[in-house]
Every structure is written in structure tokens, then in C-alpha cells.
């Protein structure tokens, strides 16, 4: 059945209703949107400065924008630069965010800035420096009394210890974070933490315990409808079965993961799943199927420019 066409009187009524909704929009909403635009513009200007003096001059010329919102915008920009491989630029922006946060005595801003600096230190392999920053983050989070960011600090520290193959320490920190997530009742975060713990058990060779945690993570992710996490956990279980030589089960989980990645449009995830399936077929000596999936993987990576 075709939808009924709007008659002229309907269009008039709709126009009046739209106008009424605009009139009813609180003025502070427009002010907030305008402030966000100005903050983002200032971030773009700060990205273009050549010297610290230019940056200070910009900030001094717009003191009304030097707020916690600016710190959030700068740290967000720093993360995006780091993800794009521009670590030097990311560090400069992050240092600026930290200075502003310290000037404002904004503990959350200091926490955000130090956590990004820790991530940059980890990326360049300076694990000692990363842990020093994260230790400061944890102390700040405890002073603030916010369980969510306490958990974030613990999680970041656990990742650094895992990178150094200090699995018992990483496991301890992931467990502490899991306890916090369970207290907060956030099933999405609980699923992620269970999966992290599962991965540590894999590294320690405790595959049964790894499977138990992955399965719990999968059940929770499915319960809350988190397709990205469902797909990632299916992939982890597939890798676990593959490492045990149970290729049929591995393929089953990899195929499920692939299907979800395709559904949500995660092309990088699709490429990884295609690669895993191809390698698993190769391990079984099924080279025609392996070649098919690996060729699909190569084609997709070329499209992505990787």
C-alpha cells in the first residue's frame, strides 16, 4: 500500500508545528551549540599554530572558551591524530590540554590528558612512562571518587602490563575493573572486561578458563545487542578453537563473526575474518577454499588502502 499523499492543509499544519517546535527550543540549547562550534574552531586554530607563543596568544584572546569543554575537544583531537599515526602532533595537542587543565585545576581534564599521554607512551613502547602517567590517573580518579574513570585507569594499566607480558599483574587489574563494572551494572562494559580476562588466560595457556570467560562475554554482548562485541568475541573463540586444532569449530565461529561484521559494515573486521577463515582452511589442506577467502581479503585491503 502506498503512503497517503500530504494534502495542502496537512502541509500547512506540519509547517506550523515545525515552527512551534523551533520556538519552544530553549535558548540555552542554541547557546550550547554555538559554544561547541566556537570551541571546535579554536581547536582547529590551535592545530595550525607554529609556536607556543602563538597558542598562548590565541587562548588569551578568547578566555571565555578556555573551559573543560576545550580540554575534552583537545584530547579527542589528540586521540584522532594518534590513530592516524601523527603521534608528535597528538602529543603537542595533549600537552596543551594538560596545561589548560592544570591552569583551571580541572581534575577530570588532567585525568583525560594524562590518559591520552599514557596511550601515546604505550604506542612508542615507553611502558614505564605510560604506567607513571596511569598511576597519576588512578590517584586522580580516586580523589574524584568516580568509579567509572577508576575502572578506565585500571583497564589502561592492565593493557600496558599485558604488552609487557606481565600477565598476572594484567589479570589482577582487569579483575579489579570487572568488579567495578559489575557494581555499576553496565553489562556492555562487563562483557568487554570478561573478554579481556579471557585473552589473558589464553596468553597464560589456560584455555578452558579463557573459553569460560569468552562464553560469558558472548552471552552478555548478545543480551544487550552489542553486535560489534559479539563479533569480536566470536572471533576470539574461533582463534581459541583454531589453536587447539579444532578447525571445524573455529570455522563455524569465524563465519558467524564474518556475517555480523558484514551486517554492521565493519570492513576492517570483515578483512580480518576473511583472513582467519582462509588461514584455517589452509591449515586443513583445503587450499582452493583458502585461496578464495584470502583473495577476498587482499581485494578488500586494497580497497581500504592498507
C-alpha positions as CSV (number, residue, x, y, z in Angstrom):
1,X,0.0,0.0,0.0
2,X,1.3,3.4,-1.0
3,X,1.5,6.0,1.8
4,X,-1.2,8.7,1.5
5,X,-0.1,12.0,0.0
6,X,0.0,15.0,2.3
7,X,-2.7,17.4,1.4
8,X,-2.1,21.2,1.4
9,X,-3.8,21.7,4.7
10,X,-1.6,18.9,6.2
11,X,1.5,20.7,4.9
12,X,0.3,23.9,6.5
13,X,-0.3,22.2,9.8
14,X,3.1,20.5,9.6
15,X,4.8,23.8,8.9
16,X,3.1,25.4,11.8
17,X,4.1,22.5,14.1
18,X,7.7,22.7,13.0
19,X,7.7,26.4,13.6
20,X,6.2,25.9,17.1
21,X,8.9,23.3,17.9
22,X,11.6,25.7,16.9
23,X,10.1,28.4,19.1
24,X,9.8,26.0,22.0
25,X,13.5,25.1,21.8
26,X,15.2,26.5,24.9
27,X,17.6,29.4,24.1
28,X,20.4,27.7,26.1
29,X,20.4,24.8,23.6
30,X,21.3,27.3,20.8
31,X,23.9,28.9,23.1
32,X,25.5,25.5,23.8
33,X,25.6,24.6,20.1
34,X,27.2,28.0,19.4
35,X,29.8,27.4,22.1
36,X,30.7,24.0,20.8
37,X,31.2,25.4,17.3
38,X,33.5,28.2,18.7
39,X,35.4,25.6,20.7
40,X,36.0,23.4,17.7
41,X,37.1,26.4,15.7
42,X,39.6,27.3,18.4
43,X,40.9,23.7,18.3
44,X,41.4,24.0,14.6
45,X,43.3,27.3,15.0
46,X,45.5,25.8,17.7
47,X,46.4,22.9,15.4
48,X,47.7,25.4,12.9
49,X,50.0,27.4,15.3
50,X,53.7,27.3,14.8
51,X,55.0,28.3,18.3
52,X,53.8,28.0,21.9
53,X,53.6,31.8,22.0
54,X,51.0,31.8,19.1
55,X,49.0,29.3,21.0
56,X,49.1,31.3,24.2
57,X,48.0,34.4,22.3
58,X,45.1,32.6,20.8
59,X,43.9,31.3,24.2
60,X,44.4,34.7,25.9
61,X,42.3,36.4,23.1
62,X,39.3,34.1,23.8
63,X,39.3,33.4,27.6
64,X,35.6,32.5,27.6
65,X,36.4,29.4,25.5
66,X,39.2,28.2,27.9
67,X,36.9,25.7,29.7
68,X,36.7,22.0,30.4
69,X,34.9,21.6,27.1
70,X,38.1,22.8,25.3
71,X,40.1,20.2,27.2
72,X,37.7,17.5,26.1
73,X,37.9,18.7,22.5
74,X,41.7,18.8,22.5
75,X,42.1,15.3,24.0
76,X,39.6,14.0,21.5
77,X,41.6,15.6,18.7
78,X,44.8,14.1,20.1
79,X,43.3,10.6,20.1
80,X,42.3,11.1,16.4
81,X,45.7,12.3,15.5
82,X,47.3,9.3,17.2
83,X,45.0,6.9,15.5
84,X,46.1,8.5,12.2
85,X,49.8,7.9,13.0
86,X,50.5,11.6,13.9
87,X,51.9,10.9,17.3
88,X,54.1,14.1,17.5
89,X,51.1,16.3,16.7
90,X,49.0,14.4,19.1
91,X,51.5,14.8,21.9
92,X,51.7,18.6,21.3
93,X,47.9,19.0,21.5
94,X,47.7,16.7,24.6
95,X,50.4,18.7,26.4
96,X,48.4,21.9,25.6
97,X,45.2,20.3,27.0
98,X,47.1,19.2,30.2
99,X,48.5,22.8,30.7
100,X,45.0,24.2,30.4
101,X,43.5,21.6,32.7
102,X,46.2,22.4,35.3
103,X,45.6,26.1,35.0
104,X,41.9,25.5,35.6
105,X,42.5,22.9,38.3
106,X,40.2,20.7,36.3
107,X,41.0,17.2,37.7
108,X,38.9,15.4,35.1
109,X,40.7,17.3,32.4
110,X,44.1,16.4,33.9
111,X,42.9,12.8,34.0
112,X,41.8,12.8,30.3
113,X,45.1,14.5,29.2
114,X,47.3,12.1,31.2
115,X,45.4,9.1,30.0
116,X,45.9,10.1,26.3
117,X,49.6,10.8,27.1
118,X,49.9,7.3,28.6
119,X,48.4,5.8,25.4
120,X,50.9,7.7,23.3
121,X,53.8,6.5,25.5
122,X,52.5,2.9,25.1
123,X,52.3,3.3,21.3
124,X,56.0,4.3,21.2
125,X,57.0,1.4,23.5
126,X,57.7,3.5,26.6
127,X,55.8,1.3,29.1
128,X,57.5,2.8,32.2
129,X,56.4,6.3,31.2
130,X,52.9,5.0,30.3
131,X,52.5,3.4,33.8
132,X,53.7,6.6,35.5
133,X,51.0,8.6,33.8
134,X,48.4,6.0,34.5
135,X,49.3,5.8,38.2
136,X,48.7,9.6,38.3
137,X,45.4,9.0,36.5
138,X,44.3,6.4,39.1
139,X,45.1,8.6,42.0
140,X,43.1,11.5,40.4
141,X,40.2,9.2,39.7
142,X,40.2,8.0,43.3
143,X,40.3,11.7,44.5
144,X,37.3,12.5,42.3
145,X,35.5,9.4,43.5
146,X,34.2,8.3,40.1
147,X,34.2,4.6,39.8
148,X,33.8,4.7,36.0
149,X,37.1,6.5,35.5
150,X,38.8,4.5,38.2
151,X,37.9,1.4,36.1
152,X,39.2,3.2,33.0
153,X,42.6,3.8,34.6
154,X,42.8,0.2,35.8
155,X,41.9,-1.1,32.4
156,X,44.6,1.1,30.7
157,X,47.2,-0.1,33.2
158,X,46.2,-3.7,32.6
159,X,46.8,-3.3,28.9
160,X,50.3,-1.9,29.4
161,X,51.2,-4.8,31.7
162,X,49.8,-7.2,29.1
163,X,52.0,-5.6,26.4
164,X,55.0,-6.4,28.6
165,X,53.8,-10.0,29.1
166,X,53.3,-9.4,32.8
167,X,50.1,-11.4,32.7
168,X,49.4,-12.0,36.4
169,X,49.5,-8.2,37.0
170,X,47.3,-7.5,34.0
171,X,44.9,-10.2,35.2
172,X,44.7,-8.6,38.7
173,X,43.9,-5.2,37.2
174,X,41.3,-6.5,34.8
175,X,39.6,-8.3,37.6
176,X,39.5,-5.2,39.7
177,X,38.0,-3.3,36.8
178,X,35.5,-6.2,36.3
179,X,34.4,-5.9,39.9
180,X,33.7,-2.1,39.4
181,X,31.8,-2.7,36.2
182,X,29.7,-5.3,38.0
183,X,29.0,-2.9,40.8
184,X,27.9,-0.3,38.2
185,X,25.8,-2.9,36.4
186,X,26.9,-1.9,32.9
187,X,26.5,-5.2,31.0
188,X,28.3,-3.8,27.9
189,X,31.4,-3.0,29.9
190,X,31.2,-6.2,31.9
191,X,31.2,-8.2,28.6
192,X,34.3,-6.3,27.4
193,X,36.1,-6.9,30.6
194,X,35.3,-10.6,30.6
195,X,36.7,-10.9,27.1
196,X,39.9,-9.1,28.2
197,X,40.3,-11.6,31.1
198,X,39.7,-14.4,28.6
199,X,42.5,-13.1,26.4
200,X,44.9,-13.0,29.4
201,X,44.1,-16.6,30.2
202,X,44.9,-17.5,26.5
203,X,48.3,-15.9,26.9
204,X,48.8,-17.9,30.1
205,X,47.9,-21.1,28.3
206,X,44.7,-21.6,30.5
207,X,42.4,-22.3,27.6
208,X,39.4,-23.7,29.5
209,X,39.3,-20.6,31.7
210,X,39.6,-18.5,28.6
211,X,36.7,-20.2,27.0
212,X,34.5,-19.8,30.1
213,X,35.2,-16.0,30.2
214,X,34.7,-15.7,26.4
215,X,31.4,-17.5,26.6
216,X,30.1,-15.3,29.5
217,X,31.2,-12.3,27.5
218,X,29.4,-13.5,24.4
219,X,26.2,-14.2,26.3
220,X,26.2,-10.7,27.8
221,X,27.0,-9.0,24.5
222,X,24.2,-10.9,22.8
223,X,21.8,-9.9,25.6
224,X,22.5,-6.2,25.2
225,X,22.6,-6.4,21.4
226,X,26.2,-5.2,21.1
227,X,26.9,-6.6,17.6
228,X,30.5,-5.3,17.5
229,X,31.4,-7.0,20.7
230,X,29.5,-10.2,19.8
231,X,31.5,-10.4,16.6
232,X,34.9,-9.7,18.3
233,X,34.1,-12.4,20.9
234,X,33.1,-14.9,18.3
235,X,36.4,-14.3,16.6
236,X,38.3,-14.8,19.9
237,X,36.5,-18.1,20.5
238,X,37.3,-19.1,16.9
239,X,41.0,-18.4,17.5
240,X,40.9,-20.5,20.6
241,X,39.4,-23.5,18.8
242,X,42.0,-23.0,16.0
243,X,44.9,-23.1,18.4
244,X,43.6,-26.4,19.7
245,X,43.4,-27.8,16.1
246,X,39.6,-27.9,16.2
247,X,39.3,-26.3,12.8
248,X,35.6,-27.2,12.1
249,X,34.5,-25.3,15.3
250,X,36.9,-22.5,14.5
251,X,35.4,-22.0,11.1
252,X,31.9,-22.0,12.5
253,X,32.8,-19.1,14.8
254,X,34.8,-17.2,12.2
255,X,31.9,-17.5,9.8
256,X,29.4,-16.1,12.4
257,X,31.8,-13.3,13.1
258,X,32.2,-12.5,9.4
259,X,28.4,-12.4,8.9
260,X,28.0,-9.8,11.7
261,X,31.0,-7.7,10.5
262,X,29.3,-7.6,7.1
263,X,26.0,-6.6,8.6
264,X,27.4,-3.7,10.6
265,X,29.7,-2.5,7.8
266,X,33.0,-3.1,9.6
267,X,35.2,-3.5,6.6
268,X,38.4,-3.9,8.6
269,X,36.7,-6.6,10.7
270,X,35.5,-8.3,7.5
271,X,39.0,-8.4,6.2
272,X,40.3,-9.9,9.4
273,X,37.6,-12.5,9.4
274,X,38.2,-13.4,5.8
275,X,41.9,-13.8,6.6
276,X,41.2,-16.1,9.6
277,X,38.9,-18.3,7.5
278,X,41.4,-18.5,4.7
279,X,44.2,-19.5,7.1
280,X,42.1,-22.1,8.8
281,X,41.2,-23.7,5.5
282,X,44.9,-23.7,4.6
283,X,45.7,-25.4,7.9
284,X,43.4,-28.2,6.9
285,X,44.9,-28.5,3.5
286,X,41.8,-27.2,1.7
287,X,43.8,-24.8,-0.5
288,X,41.1,-23.9,-3.0
289,X,38.8,-22.6,-0.3
290,X,41.8,-20.9,1.5
291,X,42.8,-19.1,-1.7
292,X,39.2,-17.9,-2.3
293,X,38.9,-16.3,1.1
294,X,42.5,-14.9,1.1
295,X,41.9,-13.3,-2.3
296,X,38.8,-11.7,-1.0
297,X,40.8,-10.4,2.0
298,X,43.5,-8.9,-0.3
299,X,41.0,-7.3,-2.5
300,X,39.2,-5.6,0.4
301,X,42.5,-4.5,1.9
302,X,43.4,-2.9,-1.4
303,X,40.1,-1.0,-1.4
304,X,40.8,0.2,2.2
305,X,44.3,1.3,1.1
306,X,46.0,-0.9,3.6
